[in-house]
C-alpha cells in the first residue's frame, strides 16, 4: 500500500468520516458534496464533456480522444441514494472513458427522500432505453456504478432481464451497496477499521430511499434477487469497508447462479477509492482494471 493511500486514509478518518448523527446526515452529506464539487479537478482539455438529458434524466456525456464511437458506458454515481451528482465524478468519468476507450454517460438520477424508491431505478432504466434508442449496441456497452450506484446497476440489470430487455455486455461495481436490509457481518466487524463510512448512518439512508418498501425487494437490494444470466461482472471492494460483505456475498450468489464474476478485494482501500485517482496510484490501477475489463467484454482492445 502506498504512502499516499495511507495519508488519504488518515485524512478521511479525521476530516470526513461521519459522526453517526444520522438526523442531519442528508443535510451534512449534500453540503459536503457541494463543497467538494468546487475542488474536483477538471478533466484534461482534450476531454469532450456535454451536459444535457438522456431519456429525460440529467446527464453528462464524456469522451476522450481514445473513446470509440461504438463503445458506451452508463455510469451510476453513489451517495446513499440521497446525494451525489455527475459533477462530483468529473475527475473519474473521463478516466473510465480513457481506459475503456468508451463514451460515458453519467446520469443525475433523482434522489431520496424527495424521490424514494423506485425513482432512481426508473431514471436509470429511462437513460438505458434512451441510449438504445440512439442506436447503442448493448453488446458494446457496460454499466459502471459505485456504492449505491453499484447496487443500482445490478437492480437495473435484474429489472431488464426480468422484462426480456437487452442487457449490457458487462457490469463493473465499485464498493457496491447491495443489501439495504443491512445484514452483512462487515457492518459490525469493520465498523472501526473503515476510515470513511459510519455504519450507524446506513439504516437512516436506507429508510429514506425505501420509504416503507421491503428492503429485500431485489430491485432495491440486488443481493436478494436471482442473478442468473446477468452479464460478466467485476466487483472491487476494500478489505476494511463496512460494505465488504455486500460485495463478497453478491459475488458468491452470482457464482452459485453460474454467472461470470470477478471479485477483487483491495487491501486497506477506503470506500470507492477510485475517487482519489488524482493522488492515489491504487485508484488509478483499479480504474485501469475496470477499463480493461470493459474493453475485453465489449469487443476487445481499442
C-alpha positions, 0 to 999 in steps of 0.5 A: 500500500502506498504512502499516499493511500495511507495519508488519504486514509488518515485524512478521511478518518479525521476530516470526513468520516461521519459522526453517526448523527444520522438526523442531519446526515442528508443535510451534512452529506449534500453540503459536503458534496457541494463543497467538494464539487468546487475542488474536483479537478477538471478533466484534461482539455482534450476531454469532450464533456456535454451536459444535457438529458438522456431519456429525460434524466440529467446527464453528462456525456464524456469522451476522450480522444481514445473513446470509440464511437461504438463503445458506451458506458452508463455510469451510476454515481453513489451517495446513499441514494440521497446525494451525489451528482455527475459533477462530483465524478468529473475527475473519474468519468473521463478516466473510465472513458480513457481506459475503456476507450468508451463514451460515458454517460453519467446520469443525475438520477433523482434522489431520496427522500424527495424521490424514494424508491423506485425513482432512481431505478426508473431514471436509470432504466429511462437513460438505458432505453434512451441510449438504445434508442440512439442506436447503442449496441448493448453488446458494446456497452457496460454499466459502471456504478459505485456504492449505491450506484453499484447496487443500482446497476445490478437492480437495473440489470435484474429489472431488464432481464426480468422484462426480456430487455437487452442487457449490457455486455458487462457490469463493473461495481465499485464498493457496491451497496447491495443489501439495504436490509443491512445484514452483512457481518462487515457492518459490525466487524469493520465498523472501526477499521473503515476510515470513511463510512459510519455504519450507524448512518446506513439504516437512516439512508436506507429508510429514506430511499425505501420509504416503507418498501421491503428492503429485500425487494431485489430491485432495491437490494440486488443481493436478494434477487436471482442473478442468473444470466446477468452479464460478466461482472467485476466487483472491487471492494476494500478489505476494511469497508463496512460494505465488504460483505455486500460485495463478497456475498453478491459475488458468491450468489452470482457464482452459485447462479453460474454467472461470470464474476470477478471479485477483487478485494483491495487491501486497506482501500477506503470506500470507492477509492477510485475517487482519489485517482488524482493522488492515489496510484491504487485508484488509478490501477483499479480504474485501469482494471475496470477499463480493461475489463470493459474493453475485453467484454465489449469487443476487445482492445481499442 
